Amino acid sequence: MLDPRVLDNHELDAELAVLKRGRDASMDEGAQGAELAEADALIEKFEAEIRHRHEQPQGD
């Protein structure tokens, strides 16, 4: 499983987009419930990491 904490910002955004597209494609193919739970949990981890990074003060 991917760990969002080890990715650079541009990699984090790109991987999040890939995860969301994959989840959406799975939904289009009829995936439900538990089949989507893992993807949703991983997406939430990525979104939480992005929020965390935006809340941190920028060092110059």
N, C-alpha and C positions, 0 to 999 in steps of 0.2 A: 504494500500500500504506500502511496505517496505521502511524504511528510511535508506539509507546506512550510514548515519552519526552516527547512534547509534550502529553499529556493530563493533566487533573487526576485526583486519586485516584478520585472518584466516576465520572468518564467512563471511566477505565481499567477499573474493575470492570464497568461496564455493557457496554462493548465486548467484554470478554472473555466475558461471558455470551452475547452475540449470536454471537460467533465459535464458541463451543462448540455452541450450538443449531444453527447453520448446518452445522457439520461433522457433527453427529449426524443431521440431516435428510438430508444427502448420503449418509451411510452407510446409512440406512434405504432410500434409493433405489438402492442398489447401487454407489455409488462405492467405488473401491479404490485402493490403491497411490499412484501419482503424483498421482491426482486429489485425494487427501487430504493429500499431503505439504506443499503450500503452506499449507493451513489449519493443519496441525499445527505447522509452523515459526512461523507468525504467533502462534498460541496460546502457544507456548513463549516467544516474545519478550515477550508480555504478562505471562506468569507470572513470568519472570525480572525484569522491571521491578517488579512488585509485591513480589517477594522483596527486591529491592534497596532499595526505599523503606521496607520494614518493618525492614530492618537499620540504616538511618540513624538517628542520634540525633535526637530531636524537639527543635526549637528553640522556646523560649518567648518 
